[in-house]
């Protein structure tokens, strides 16, 4: 496994592999890896010959009062995990490498980025799409892999790739969970013991919604109202609890197969997201 810090080095190493006919994959991450990230690396490993993983805490996707400075980092641990996952190349750039002082260009996907998380984090997805496009242009992978826990992000990136005629194929990996159902996230480390005990209510309510749908419930309002009450009873402050079309992310009132139930909830200062497809 090689670790490099510059765009020039990444391009040189990837081009050498591409010239040999290798299929190149990319797994973009912000580091502080867990089994959810490693499951994406595993997908990339199975679907390609040469796996590139980026470790970069992207400042442009954090709002002015969000947790950029506190975001967990452990480079040595990340590199050891990636070595065991048979990663070929790790790209760990500096902010200056990715955003020179004279940087003025951003990538914005309208509509899709203005709902759900985009309502409370208005600049977040602009930062995400900008850094992902940069990474796609640097690595030029055949395949890029993202997680389904960040469902809105995956939908936005797929639209960006389609609209801008990128040749990369976007793959998604299933949400990986703790034994009690809580979706794995680097931000779970922020939770206090009490908050961590209550946080699995998100998954419990998503499973409950899926069971109610299987039993014939079709009113999204009835399902979401009950979910919200039970989450609030566990101390969760709800940003949104919605049923949406999985392609447009627009809210729906009638549940049907394929509908996405999505949650964003704060426990203390920690914002958690989760979702399930009916």
C-alpha positions as CSV (number, residue, x, y, z in Angstrom):
1,X,0.0,0.0,0.0
2,X,1.3,3.5,-0.9
3,X,0.3,6.7,0.8
4,X,0.7,10.0,-1.1
5,X,-0.1,13.6,-0.4
6,X,0.0,15.3,-3.8
7,X,-2.3,15.3,-6.8
8,X,0.8,14.8,-9.1
9,X,1.7,11.6,-7.2
10,X,-1.8,10.1,-7.4
11,X,-2.1,10.8,-11.1
12,X,1.3,9.2,-11.8
13,X,0.6,6.0,-9.8
14,X,-2.9,5.6,-11.2
15,X,-1.9,6.2,-14.8
16,X,0.8,3.5,-14.4
17,X,-1.9,1.0,-13.4
18,X,-4.4,2.2,-16.0
19,X,-1.8,1.8,-18.7
20,X,-1.6,-1.9,-17.6
21,X,-5.3,-2.3,-18.2
22,X,-6.3,-2.2,-14.6
23,X,-9.8,-1.2,-13.4
24,X,-9.5,1.7,-11.0
25,X,-11.8,2.3,-8.0
26,X,-12.1,5.2,-5.6
27,X,-13.6,5.3,-2.1
28,X,-13.8,8.9,-0.8
29,X,-13.7,9.2,3.0
30,X,-13.0,11.8,5.7
31,X,-11.1,9.2,7.7
32,X,-11.6,8.0,11.3
33,X,-12.6,4.8,9.6
34,X,-15.1,2.2,10.9
35,X,-16.5,-1.0,9.4
36,X,-19.0,1.0,7.3
37,X,-16.1,2.5,5.4
38,X,-14.3,-0.8,5.2
39,X,-17.3,-2.4,3.7
40,X,-17.1,0.1,0.9
41,X,-13.4,-0.7,0.4
42,X,-14.4,-4.3,0.2
43,X,-16.9,-3.6,-2.6
44,X,-14.2,-1.6,-4.4
45,X,-11.7,-4.5,-3.9
46,X,-14.2,-7.0,-5.5
47,X,-15.1,-4.8,-8.4
48,X,-11.7,-3.4,-9.4
49,X,-8.0,-4.2,-9.7
50,X,-6.6,-1.1,-8.0
51,X,-8.3,0.5,-5.0
52,X,-7.7,4.2,-4.1
53,X,-9.0,5.5,-0.8
54,X,-9.0,9.2,0.0
55,X,-8.6,10.4,3.6
56,X,-9.5,14.1,3.7
57,X,-11.6,16.1,6.2
58,X,-13.1,18.5,3.6
59,X,-13.6,21.9,5.2
60,X,-16.0,23.2,2.6
61,X,-18.8,20.8,3.6
62,X,-18.8,22.1,7.2
63,X,-20.9,25.1,8.2
64,X,-19.4,28.0,10.2
65,X,-20.7,26.6,13.6
66,X,-20.2,22.9,12.8
67,X,-17.6,20.4,14.0
68,X,-14.7,20.8,11.6
69,X,-12.1,21.4,14.3
70,X,-13.5,18.6,16.5
71,X,-14.0,16.0,13.8
72,X,-12.2,12.9,14.9
73,X,-8.9,12.0,13.2
74,X,-6.5,9.1,13.6
75,X,-4.3,8.7,10.6
76,X,-2.1,5.9,11.9
77,X,-5.2,3.8,12.8
78,X,-6.8,4.5,9.4
79,X,-3.7,3.5,7.5
80,X,-3.5,0.2,9.4
81,X,-7.1,-0.6,8.7
82,X,-6.7,0.2,5.0
83,X,-3.6,-2.0,4.9
84,X,-5.5,-5.0,6.2
85,X,-8.3,-4.2,3.7
86,X,-5.8,-4.6,0.9
87,X,-6.0,-1.0,-0.3
88,X,-3.5,-0.1,-3.0
89,X,-3.2,3.6,-2.7
90,X,-4.2,6.2,0.0
91,X,-4.5,9.8,-0.9
92,X,-4.1,12.1,2.1
93,X,-3.8,15.7,0.9
94,X,-3.5,19.0,2.7
95,X,-6.1,21.7,2.5
96,X,-3.7,23.7,0.4
97,X,-3.3,20.9,-2.1
98,X,-7.1,20.6,-2.6
99,X,-8.0,24.3,-2.2
100,X,-5.2,26.6,-3.3
101,X,-5.5,30.2,-2.1
102,X,-6.9,31.3,-5.5
103,X,-9.6,28.6,-5.6
104,X,-13.0,30.1,-6.8
105,X,-14.9,27.2,-8.4
106,X,-17.7,25.2,-6.8
107,X,-20.0,22.5,-8.0
108,X,-23.7,22.8,-7.0
109,X,-26.5,20.3,-7.8
110,X,-29.7,22.3,-7.5
111,X,-33.1,21.0,-6.2
112,X,-31.8,17.8,-4.7
113,X,-29.4,19.6,-2.4
114,X,-32.0,22.0,-1.1
115,X,-34.2,19.5,0.7
116,X,-33.7,17.2,3.8
117,X,-30.2,17.8,5.1
118,X,-29.8,20.7,2.7
119,X,-32.4,22.7,4.6
120,X,-30.5,22.8,7.9
121,X,-27.0,22.6,6.3
122,X,-27.4,24.9,3.3
123,X,-23.7,24.8,2.2
124,X,-23.0,21.2,3.0
125,X,-23.8,19.5,-0.3
126,X,-22.0,22.2,-2.4
127,X,-18.9,21.3,-0.4
128,X,-19.5,17.6,-1.0
129,X,-20.1,17.8,-4.7
130,X,-17.1,20.1,-5.2
131,X,-14.7,17.8,-3.4
132,X,-16.1,14.7,-5.0
133,X,-15.7,16.2,-8.4
134,X,-12.2,17.2,-7.6
135,X,-11.4,13.6,-6.5
136,X,-13.0,12.1,-9.6
137,X,-11.0,14.5,-11.8
138,X,-7.8,13.6,-9.9
139,X,-8.1,9.8,-9.8
140,X,-10.4,9.3,-12.9
141,X,-11.7,6.0,-11.5
142,X,-13.8,3.6,-13.4
143,X,-15.8,3.0,-10.2
144,X,-16.5,5.1,-7.1
145,X,-18.2,3.7,-4.0
146,X,-20.4,5.5,-1.5
147,X,-22.6,4.5,1.5
148,X,-26.4,4.2,1.6
149,X,-26.5,5.7,5.1
150,X,-25.8,9.1,3.4
151,X,-28.6,8.4,0.9
152,X,-29.2,12.0,-0.1
153,X,-25.5,12.4,-0.8
154,X,-25.4,9.3,-3.0
155,X,-28.5,10.6,-5.0
156,X,-26.9,14.0,-5.5
157,X,-23.5,12.5,-6.6
158,X,-25.3,10.2,-9.1
159,X,-27.1,13.2,-10.5
160,X,-23.9,15.2,-10.7
161,X,-22.1,12.4,-12.5
162,X,-25.0,12.0,-14.9
163,X,-25.5,15.7,-15.6
164,X,-21.8,16.4,-16.1
165,X,-21.3,13.3,-18.3
166,X,-18.6,11.8,-16.0
167,X,-17.6,8.3,-17.1
168,X,-17.4,6.9,-13.6
169,X,-19.9,4.3,-12.4
170,X,-21.3,5.1,-8.9
171,X,-21.8,2.1,-6.6
172,X,-23.4,2.2,-3.2
173,X,-22.9,-0.1,-0.1
174,X,-25.5,-1.0,2.5
175,X,-25.5,0.7,5.9
176,X,-23.4,-1.1,8.4
177,X,-24.8,-1.1,12.0
178,X,-23.7,-1.7,15.5
179,X,-25.2,-4.8,17.3
180,X,-28.0,-2.6,18.6
181,X,-28.9,-1.2,15.2
182,X,-27.3,2.2,15.4
183,X,-25.8,3.1,12.0
184,X,-22.0,3.3,12.2
185,X,-20.7,6.8,12.0
186,X,-17.5,8.6,12.9
187,X,-19.7,11.1,14.8
188,X,-21.0,8.4,17.1
189,X,-18.0,9.0,19.3
190,X,-19.5,12.4,20.3
191,X,-22.4,10.7,22.0
192,X,-22.5,10.6,25.8
193,X,-23.2,7.2,27.4
194,X,-26.9,8.2,27.9
195,X,-27.2,9.5,24.4
196,X,-25.6,6.4,23.0
197,X,-28.0,4.2,24.9
198,X,-31.0,6.1,23.4
199,X,-29.7,6.6,19.8
200,X,-30.8,3.1,18.6
201,X,-34.4,4.3,18.7
202,X,-33.8,5.6,15.2
203,X,-33.2,2.2,13.8
204,X,-36.0,0.7,15.9
205,X,-38.5,3.3,14.5
206,X,-37.4,2.6,10.9
207,X,-37.9,-1.1,11.5
208,X,-41.3,-0.3,13.0
209,X,-42.3,1.8,10.0
210,X,-41.3,-1.1,7.7
211,X,-43.5,-3.5,9.7
212,X,-46.4,-1.1,9.6
213,X,-46.1,-0.8,5.9
214,X,-46.0,-4.6,5.5
215,X,-49.1,-4.7,7.6
216,X,-51.0,-2.4,5.2
217,X,-50.3,1.1,6.6
218,X,-50.1,3.6,3.7
219,X,-50.4,7.0,5.4
220,X,-47.0,8.6,5.8
221,X,-48.3,11.2,8.2
222,X,-49.6,8.5,10.6
223,X,-46.3,6.6,10.5
224,X,-44.1,9.6,10.8
225,X,-46.1,11.2,13.7
226,X,-45.7,8.0,15.8
227,X,-42.0,7.7,14.9
228,X,-41.4,11.3,15.9
229,X,-43.2,11.0,19.3
230,X,-41.2,7.9,20.2
231,X,-37.9,9.4,19.2
232,X,-38.6,12.6,21.1
233,X,-39.5,10.5,24.2
234,X,-35.9,9.2,24.1
235,X,-34.5,12.7,24.0
236,X,-34.0,13.1,20.3
237,X,-34.5,16.6,18.7
238,X,-35.8,16.0,15.2
239,X,-34.5,17.9,12.3
240,X,-36.7,15.9,9.9
241,X,-38.6,12.6,9.8
242,X,-39.9,12.2,6.2
243,X,-41.1,9.8,3.6
244,X,-39.8,10.7,0.2
245,X,-39.4,9.5,-3.4
246,X,-36.0,7.9,-3.6
247,X,-35.1,9.5,-6.9
248,X,-36.4,13.1,-6.5
249,X,-36.3,13.3,-2.6
250,X,-39.7,15.0,-2.7
251,X,-42.1,14.2,0.1
252,X,-44.9,11.7,-0.4
253,X,-48.1,11.3,1.5
254,X,-48.9,7.7,0.4
255,X,-46.3,5.0,1.2
256,X,-45.4,2.5,-1.5
257,X,-42.7,0.0,-2.2
258,X,-39.4,1.8,-2.7
259,X,-40.4,4.8,-0.6
260,X,-37.5,6.1,1.5
261,X,-38.1,6.9,5.2
262,X,-35.3,9.2,6.3
263,X,-34.4,10.7,9.7
264,X,-32.1,13.4,10.9
265,X,-32.1,13.7,14.7
266,X,-29.9,15.4,17.3
267,X,-28.9,13.7,20.5
268,X,-27.3,16.5,22.5
269,X,-24.9,18.2,20.0
270,X,-24.6,15.1,17.9
271,X,-26.5,15.0,14.6
272,X,-27.4,11.5,13.4
273,X,-29.0,10.4,10.1
274,X,-30.5,7.1,9.1
275,X,-32.9,5.7,6.6
276,X,-34.7,2.7,5.3
277,X,-36.3,1.8,2.0
278,X,-39.8,0.2,2.2
